[in-house]
Amino acid sequence: MSPTSASVRELLFRAQNSDGGWGYFPGKESWLEPTAYAWLALSGASGSTAASDRALTLIAGWQRPDGGWSPNGRVKESTWVTSLALIVLAAARRTAGAPFQRGVEWLMGAKGVEGSWLNRAAARLGLLDPGRDLSLTGWPWLAGTSSWIEPTAHALAALRKASGRADIVARIGEGTAQIWSLRCVDGGWNYGAPNALHVNLPSYPETTALALAGLAGSSHPKLADAVERARGLAAQTRSPMASAWLALALRLHGVEPPASLAAPGEEGDILVNALHALAASDGNWHLLGGSPSAPVPVAPHARAGGGR
Amino acid sequence: MRKLQRRDLLIAGGALSAAGVASWDNLRGRMAGRGMARSPVAVIKAASYNVDLVSRIRSGVEACRLDVRGKSVLLKPNLVEFDAATSINTNVAVVAAALEVFQSMGAAAVKIAEGPGHRRDTWDVARMAGYRTGIEGFDARFTDLNRDDVSAVPRFADEGEFYLPNTALRADLIVSVAKMKTHHWAGATLSMKNFFGLVPGAVYGWPKNKLHHIGIERSIVELNRVFRRTFGIVDGIVGMEGNGPIQGTPKAAGVLVMGADLVAVDATCCRTMGIDPEKVKYLGLAAGLDPRPLGHIDAERIQQRGERPESVRTDFALVESFRHLRL
């Protein structure tokens, strides 16, 4: 284990709350997102069993009767974090259990509302300029809203952990297509609006990374180009959060991240530290991947070990 | 007839009509004649960010008779995104000056907080906007509202519960240190719309699309109904016109607009921007809120301090769908 990874993991051990979860920042209430990433980062680490078990118990307790997960102990609604809970359960080899299966069904039932029949009809009649392909539906942050890049990417990563049921495969295909359809003209992704009022919008490093993480294990003629865009963003960004997500996404696509990535920073940011530990060369980044697949073809200079 | 755009699609979901604004005209009618005291709003000239902003903001705050002694004050700037080529954010100099003013006026604590609507790394947006180096002790004062702990607020729009960040809920006074901008979906974004950044992304996502589905105008009013202990400082030294709030063009208006009645502050900003505030839907909803209107639009019910809005009027360009707002 690298010294950096070791110190970050030590920080995570110290910051675990008494309820078994992690807050976004030390001393704050537990949330599912930092808990999931901390759990994934610590998985298999020496002495992590007790901490991992407590976190798993907390996560299990946050599953709601509808099968989804709430983002923390206070919010009474299932949201996008259901995908993260499923990824953790899959990494804990609990895919056969009822909680995982109920979570998958909740995720399969969640979809962005933009593709409603009324909107499709209006678009067909020329009354609506949707700026999107309404035949493609991804995942929303929470029920009753539209689909966006990040929750769609998380859902794809989660559903790839599920069985190869035909409807799941079809939904993965549709979500994957939606991510490609919402790509920005600069080659990356932002939150899910490549243009507004006919003005092209730029991509962000963090959402480009998340989109690519969601596309891990898939194939597409432009995947190598998108990976190259991510590599360029990784070399530019000074955001510790974006750097970690980019490193993770690049590794999932078989590409070594640039050595100049921004460090976790000193804000005591649990999520960012967990992401950095997860994305390290000796980290558990592979737990975010889909079923094993051949690395996508990328430009020769971008291959692992071929950095500038 | 205007062709519906993606925004209509994303906010309307299954319904094509813009729900939540249908009753606006009725509410506007009801607000007329309400017997509320006049609201002081200060319009202070500031030609650039290099002038003495501390004395200007102090004079505006004092003109509005705000007393912050012993209070915990939360400064809420507009840090929605960053683009060096334009003027999206509240300028760092305005936030730094506001911090100095409230500290010197005896506030018990002055914190800064924001929850950007699109970007995940709030700290990095703050760095790019110059806050982390341009504001003394910024890192220790700042809270990322997107990832703050939350509490439930009952009866928010049609929601049973709505979750809002504890840092904002527990502040004695929230100062909306906003940017003077046109907005391609709301007409204008000023001190009231700035409260979208109080909504936690960890619950509602990036973007906070739930607010669009509730209705932008209605969400603005609901957030301002929940957070009523407020003061507004609008940075119109260099604002944004056209396709705001992000892709617009910098527009120098050379003013700071301040007041405790955020409806009156925004109405005054509109008048300086050449926008008729009576035609801005969320201002009409806010002024007509029953039983407790949020503030005044009517110029006769606003006690102007400093400059008169018409004397500093600088028309901001409006996108086609909002050209009818022109004063």
Interface residues (C-beta under 8 A of the other chain):
Chain A: G23 Y24 F25 K28 E29 W31 E33 P71 N72 R74 V75 K76 T79 W80 V113 E114 S116 L118 N119 A122 G126 L127 L128 D129 P130 G131 R132 P140 W141 L142 G144 T145 S146 W148 E150 P151 N190 Y191 A193 A196 L197 V199 L201 Y204 E206 T207 T237 R238 S239 P240 M241 A242 G265 E267 D269 L271
Chain B: K3 L4 Q5 R6 R7 D8 L9 L10 A12 G13 G14 A15 L16 H118 R119 R120 D121 W123 D124 R127 D139 D144 R147 D148 D149 V150 S151 A152 E161 Y163 H184 A202 V203 Y204 G205 W206 P207 N209 K210 H212 H213 N243 I246 Q247 V319
